[in-house]
Amino acid sequence: MPITLQPRGAESRAMLWLSPLLAALLTLASGALLFALLGHPPLQTLKVLLLDPVSDLYGVSELLVKALPILLCALGLAVVYQARIWNIGAEGQLLIGALAGSALAVHITDWDSRLALLLTLLLGILGGAAWAGLCAWLKTAFNANEILTSIMLNYIALNLLLFAVHGPLKDPDGYNFPESAMFGDATRLPELIDGLRVHAGFWFALLALVAVWVLLHRSFLGFQIKVLGLDRKAAGFVGFRDSRLVWIALLISGGLAGLAGVAEVTGPIGQLVPQVSPGYGYAAITVAFLGRLNPLGIVCASLLMALLYLGGENAQMAANLPQSITQLFQGMVLFFLLACDVLIRYTPRLKWSWTKRAIATEAPA
């Protein structure tokens, strides 16, 4: 390659924190250019995409509904990524959490006790944690690459959910639609505001935010996880058990993703359907890095990603844009973030040896 990347030396922490903002601005500029090329007025289309969805209280509540599962998944990913354990399976862990909680909820629809909701949520958390535990077992027992195993488990989880809604959990009175029966009132998360869909999962997300922040910044376990991510050999020298930390980090990540899934089916949806997640687990990967693996940064990034989901739906109806516009903006945000990070950490240099050879080749004899 004619261009090499040379480390800049001391990294600018200010620029590392500002690069997500720069990536967002570059995404907006690229989106405006794209809309212009498609024949849409750029500023008006950006308004439809980013401002109109949250122009009233109902829109703000829908933003929170979309942000909650992304936030829970991203907080869990922040824990494993601090340990340099690359869990790409939050989507599958979310689906298994939804499936596990639903398997109980459809059989206790006649319960009146709030214990029903507690058990349903607990089973969803355990389901997500168990699914992540498979990755931990494969990694610690067989040294299997967690990127590959977690991705493959996503597809298995999706097919298990599809099997359930087409088979054992299918509503017999649902006119042959692939969905479960509606949950009973005792297994539904209560709404925070009457008439709006934002639900008590908000408090779970807030509790998870505080817990992850304390874990990563104020606990010895969090310190061990960070040391494991920085240097595995050094962690072993000081007595930190690699396999134990891998299990703990992945179980926390899977449990939070499972909570996100079961909160979706017990909250705004109220039943198990194939479309539990439009890709929240995958979006959470971008959110975790956009938020710099910091819980507070992840909150802001989750709201931005939720806004893209809402704006994409609004743009389909108001501007006749394709459904893929949401994934396009998510991809651009991640691309520009990675590009900014590379340019912050490295200086592009032209290979002079390659240049000299090119000049010598082109020079007349």
Phi, psi and omega per residue, in radians:
M1 nan 2.406 -3.136
P2 -1.290 -0.216 -3.100
I3 -2.082 2.340 3.061
T4 -2.073 2.806 3.110
L5 -1.967 2.122 3.141
Q6 -1.920 2.307 3.123
P7 -1.003 2.455 -3.132
R8 -1.387 -0.218 -3.051
G9 1.704 -2.138 3.134
A10 -1.219 2.199 3.135
E11 -1.417 2.533 3.063
S12 -1.476 1.923 -3.141
R13 -1.117 -0.591 3.113
A14 -1.093 -0.760 -3.135
M15 -1.198 -0.623 3.106
L16 -1.089 -0.624 3.111
W17 -1.403 -0.472 3.138
L18 -1.464 -0.286 -3.092
S19 -1.092 -0.606 3.039
P20 -1.059 -0.666 3.088
L21 -1.146 -0.735 3.101
L22 -1.103 -0.708 3.108
A23 -1.085 -0.695 3.115
A24 -1.132 -0.725 3.127
L25 -1.146 -0.707 3.097
L26 -1.140 -0.611 3.097
T27 -1.138 -0.734 3.106
L28 -1.097 -0.761 3.139
A29 -1.114 -0.755 3.126
S30 -1.157 -0.683 3.098
G31 -1.101 -0.727 3.102
A32 -1.078 -0.734 3.102
L33 -1.109 -0.732 3.126
L34 -1.089 -0.758 3.129
F35 -1.100 -0.685 3.108
A36 -1.090 -0.727 3.129
L37 -1.158 -0.515 3.119
L38 -1.462 -0.040 3.108
G39 1.555 0.272 3.103
H40 -1.822 2.488 3.065
P41 -1.094 2.095 -2.978
P42 -1.018 -0.913 -3.060
L43 -1.151 -0.725 3.134
Q44 -1.132 -0.669 -3.140
T45 -1.221 -0.688 3.063
L46 -1.104 -0.623 3.084
K47 -1.118 -0.755 3.101
V48 -1.083 -0.647 -3.066
L49 -1.355 -0.680 -2.937
L50 -2.009 -0.449 -3.056
L51 -1.847 -0.773 -3.084
D52 -1.037 -0.658 -3.115
P53 -1.084 -0.405 -3.107
V54 -2.067 0.582 -3.097
S55 -1.468 -0.100 3.107
D56 -2.499 3.082 -3.082
L57 -1.129 -0.655 3.121
Y58 -1.096 -0.726 3.120
G59 -1.103 -0.692 3.114
V60 -1.125 -0.696 3.122
S61 -1.151 -0.666 3.093
E62 -1.163 -0.593 3.066
L63 -1.062 -0.756 3.128
L64 -1.163 -0.675 3.110
V65 -1.047 -0.734 3.133
K66 -1.262 -0.598 -3.043
A67 -1.312 -0.524 -3.012
L68 -1.047 -0.896 3.136
P69 -1.150 -0.606 3.107
I70 -1.128 -0.755 -3.124
L71 -1.097 -0.794 -3.122
L72 -1.094 -0.777 3.122
C73 -1.114 -0.755 -3.083
A74 -1.182 -0.620 3.085
L75 -1.094 -0.724 3.086
G76 -1.140 -0.688 3.119
L77 -1.159 -0.566 3.108
A78 -1.053 -0.613 -3.135
V79 -1.186 -0.873 -3.091
V80 -1.231 -0.598 -3.129
Y81 -1.226 -0.492 3.041
Q82 -1.091 -0.522 3.113
A83 -1.572 0.105 -3.083
R84 0.998 0.706 2.997
I85 -1.890 1.988 -2.922
W86 -1.613 1.378 3.101
N87 -1.353 1.970 3.076
I88 -1.823 0.219 -2.983
G89 -1.807 0.345 -3.138
A90 -1.065 -0.555 3.123
E91 -1.108 -0.837 3.126
G92 -1.149 -0.666 3.118
Q93 -1.152 -0.629 3.051
L94 -1.106 -0.788 -3.112
L95 -1.133 -0.712 3.121
I96 -1.175 -0.647 3.060
G97 -1.059 -0.753 3.102
A98 -1.134 -0.724 -3.128
L99 -1.165 -0.783 -3.115
A100 -1.114 -0.790 3.118
G101 -1.130 -0.674 -3.134
S102 -1.169 -0.628 -3.135
A103 -1.028 -0.553 3.068
L104 -1.470 -0.758 -3.010
A105 -1.062 -0.649 -3.089
V106 -1.273 -0.235 -3.137
H107 -1.774 -0.034 3.134
I108 -2.250 0.623 -3.103
T109 -1.149 -0.334 -3.122
D110 -1.618 0.033 3.105
W111 -1.275 2.564 3.085
D112 -1.913 -0.236 -3.068
S113 -1.419 2.550 3.057
R114 -1.232 -0.136 3.027
L115 -1.058 -0.495 3.119
A116 -1.070 -0.758 3.123
L117 -1.166 -0.732 -3.134
L118 -1.067 -0.782 -3.139
L119 -1.154 -0.688 3.132
T120 -1.107 -0.800 3.125
L121 -1.124 -0.734 -3.134
L122 -1.103 -0.702 3.138
L123 -1.174 -0.637 3.083
G124 -1.117 -0.742 3.110
I125 -1.097 -0.792 -3.132
L126 -1.141 -0.617 3.108
G127 -1.117 -0.811 3.107
G128 -1.115 -0.710 3.133
A129 -1.145 -0.701 3.130
A130 -1.127 -0.663 3.138
W131 -1.163 -0.681 3.043
A132 -1.218 -0.528 3.099
G133 -1.085 -0.522 3.051
L134 -1.069 -0.728 3.083
C135 -1.109 -0.745 -3.140
A136 -1.092 -0.736 3.132
W137 -1.120 -0.793 -3.132
L138 -1.123 -0.607 -3.131
K139 -1.296 -0.794 -3.057
T140 -1.384 -0.539 -3.093
A141 -1.540 -0.611 -3.040
F142 -2.166 0.049 -3.101
N143 0.993 0.600 3.107
A144 -1.286 2.474 -3.136
N145 -1.176 2.096 -3.069
E146 -1.182 -0.392 3.087
I147 -1.121 -0.833 -3.107
L148 -1.213 -0.801 -3.082
T149 -1.156 -0.702 -3.118
S150 -1.202 -0.637 3.095
I151 -1.150 -0.786 -3.133
M152 -1.119 -0.642 3.112
L153 -1.167 -0.429 3.040
N154 -1.032 -0.799 -3.114
Y155 -1.214 -0.632 3.082
I156 -1.123 -0.741 3.131
A157 -1.085 -0.746 3.131
L158 -1.074 -0.756 -3.115
N159 -1.247 -0.550 3.022
L160 -1.118 -0.729 3.112
L161 -1.127 -0.753 3.125
L162 -1.106 -0.693 3.086
F163 -1.064 -0.724 -3.089
A164 -1.142 -0.778 -3.077
V165 -1.357 -0.274 3.038
H166 -1.691 -0.146 -3.054
G167 -2.279 -1.834 -2.959
P168 -1.133 -0.485 -3.116
L169 -1.778 0.103 -3.102
K170 -1.184 2.372 -3.134
D171 -1.216 2.044 -3.138
P172 -1.145 -0.351 3.120
D173 -1.855 0.383 -3.043
G174 -1.721 0.379 3.085
Y175 0.941 0.651 3.058
N176 1.186 0.247 3.039
F177 -1.340 2.500 3.142
P178 -1.362 1.420 -3.139
E179 -2.732 2.753 3.114
S180 -1.452 3.024 3.003
A181 -1.183 2.742 3.076
M182 -1.156 2.481 -3.133
F183 -1.271 2.731 3.042
G184 -1.271 2.828 -3.107
D185 -1.055 -0.531 -3.092
A186 -1.221 -0.361 -3.127
T187 -1.865 0.334 3.103
R188 -1.874 2.392 3.058
L189 -1.233 2.275 -3.102
P190 -1.233 2.604 3.068
E191 -1.291 2.507 3.115
L192 -1.364 -0.605 -3.127
I193 -2.283 2.250 -3.132
D194 -1.032 2.339 3.103
G195 1.534 -0.141 3.119
L196 -2.051 2.672 -3.022
R197 -1.515 -0.154 3.126
V198 -1.111 2.332 -2.916
H199 -2.198 -3.072 -3.061
A200 -1.187 -0.164 3.020
G201 -1.031 -0.347 3.062
F202 -0.990 -0.716 -3.123
W203 -1.231 -0.576 3.070
F204 -1.117 -0.744 -3.140
A205 -1.121 -0.714 3.117
L206 -1.123 -0.735 3.113
L207 -1.131 -0.730 3.115
A208 -1.120 -0.668 3.113
L209 -1.039 -0.848 3.138
V210 -1.141 -0.749 -3.097
A211 -1.112 -0.746 -3.133
V212 -1.203 -0.665 3.113
W213 -1.096 -0.799 3.121
V214 -1.106 -0.731 -3.131
L215 -1.054 -0.828 -3.035
L216 -1.381 -0.500 -2.999
H217 -2.014 -0.202 -3.064
R218 -2.362 0.244 -3.105
S219 -2.236 2.684 3.101
F220 -1.194 -0.607 3.092
L221 -1.080 -0.743 3.088
G222 -1.088 -0.663 3.081
F223 -1.095 -0.735 3.106
Q224 -1.071 -0.741 3.140
I225 -1.080 -0.732 3.141
K226 -1.173 -0.716 3.115
V227 -1.107 -0.693 3.099
L228 -1.036 -0.689 3.131
G229 -1.244 -0.577 -3.110
L230 -1.328 -0.753 -3.078
D231 -2.785 1.831 -3.100
R232 -1.128 -0.647 3.136
K233 -1.153 -0.758 3.115
A234 -1.092 -0.683 3.106
A235 -1.075 -0.676 3.109
G236 -1.194 -0.650 -3.122
F237 -1.100 -0.632 -3.100
V238 -1.590 0.110 3.015
G239 1.660 0.149 3.085
F240 -1.378 2.193 -3.074
R241 -1.439 1.994 -3.078
D242 -1.006 -0.913 -3.048
S243 -1.117 -0.658 3.126
R244 -1.104 -0.761 -3.123
L245 -1.210 -0.617 3.071
V246 -1.063 -0.801 3.123
W247 -1.082 -0.814 -3.095
I248 -1.095 -0.825 -3.098
A249 -1.092 -0.775 -3.113
L250 -1.228 -0.632 3.105
L251 -1.154 -0.682 3.082
I252 -1.118 -0.793 -3.137
S253 -1.088 -0.829 3.140
G254 -1.146 -0.655 3.120
G255 -1.106 -0.724 3.119
L256 -1.195 -0.661 3.074
A257 -1.153 -0.689 3.073
G258 -1.101 -0.676 3.065
L259 -1.077 -0.709 3.108
A260 -1.047 -0.745 -3.123
G261 -1.182 -0.818 -3.103
V262 -1.224 -0.498 3.072
A263 -1.204 -0.514 3.088
E264 -1.191 -0.798 -3.070
V265 -1.343 -0.482 3.094
T266 -1.561 -0.166 -3.120
G267 -1.785 -1.832 -3.010
P268 -1.206 -0.471 -3.061
I269 -1.514 -0.877 3.086
G270 1.438 0.101 3.100
Q271 -2.887 2.950 3.090
L272 -1.591 2.157 3.117
V273 -2.305 2.773 3.135
P274 -1.073 -0.481 -3.071
Q275 -1.643 0.697 3.118
V276 -0.990 -0.739 -3.085
S277 -2.270 2.219 3.020
P278 -1.468 0.299 -3.117
G279 2.005 0.463 -3.114
Y280 -1.018 -0.708 -3.103
G281 -1.130 -0.633 3.096
Y282 -1.281 -0.718 3.105
A283 -1.080 -0.554 -3.128
A284 -1.114 -0.471 3.103
I285 -1.118 -0.828 3.087
T286 -1.075 -0.730 -3.114
V287 -1.090 -0.733 -3.124
A288 -1.051 -0.759 -3.130
F289 -1.344 -0.597 3.096
L290 -1.120 -0.582 3.106
G291 -1.539 0.150 3.093
R292 1.041 0.533 3.141
L293 0.998 0.362 3.098
N294 -1.839 2.241 -3.069
P295 -0.925 -0.712 -3.132
L296 -1.219 -0.688 3.069
G297 -1.130 -0.594 3.135
I298 -1.165 -0.584 3.081
V299 -1.037 -0.861 -3.140
C300 -1.094 -0.759 -3.136
A301 -1.151 -0.611 3.106
S302 -1.131 -0.726 3.109
L303 -1.119 -0.698 3.097
L304 -1.103 -0.788 -3.131
M305 -1.151 -0.699 3.087
A306 -1.095 -0.644 3.104
L307 -1.115 -0.648 3.090
L308 -1.137 -0.670 3.080
Y309 -1.115 -0.843 3.134
L310 -1.107 -0.783 -3.121
G311 -1.125 -0.623 3.107
G312 -1.094 -0.739 3.105
E313 -1.144 -0.716 3.141
N314 -1.170 -0.672 -3.124
A315 -1.179 -0.535 3.081
Q316 -1.079 -0.724 -3.079
M317 -1.435 -0.750 -3.012
A318 -1.517 -0.569 -3.060
A319 -2.068 0.070 3.108
N320 1.011 0.668 3.089
L321 -1.568 2.711 -3.113
P322 -1.221 2.778 -3.132
Q323 -1.102 -0.465 -3.080
S324 -1.279 -0.006 -3.098
I325 -1.095 -0.583 3.120
T326 -1.123 -0.844 3.130
Q327 -1.121 -0.587 3.121
L328 -1.111 -0.787 3.134
F329 -1.189 -0.659 3.075
Q330 -1.055 -0.764 3.132
G331 -1.128 -0.691 3.141
M332 -1.161 -0.689 3.104
V333 -1.040 -0.826 -3.131
L334 -1.142 -0.728 -3.138
F335 -1.073 -0.848 -3.112
F336 -1.196 -0.571 3.085
L337 -1.114 -0.813 3.127
L338 -1.113 -0.708 3.130
A339 -1.107 -0.762 3.124
C340 -1.106 -0.725 3.141
D341 -1.101 -0.710 3.128
V342 -1.096 -0.793 -3.100
L343 -1.247 -0.429 3.077
I344 -1.297 -0.671 -3.075
R345 -1.528 -0.437 -3.029
Y346 -2.300 2.684 3.057
T347 -1.883 2.137 3.088
P348 -1.201 2.325 3.130
R349 -2.246 2.446 3.057
L350 -1.449 2.315 3.122
K351 -1.255 1.919 -3.092
W352 -1.180 -0.572 3.126
S353 -1.098 -0.707 3.110
W354 -1.156 -0.679 -3.133
T355 -1.141 -0.745 -3.121
K356 -1.124 -0.692 3.128
R357 -1.127 -0.671 3.127
A358 -1.127 -0.724 3.130
I359 -1.148 -0.714 -3.139
A360 -1.142 -0.611 3.138
T361 -1.206 -0.668 -3.097
E362 -1.436 -0.278 -3.072
A363 -1.215 2.477 3.133
P364 -1.186 2.580 3.126
A365 -1.186 nan nan
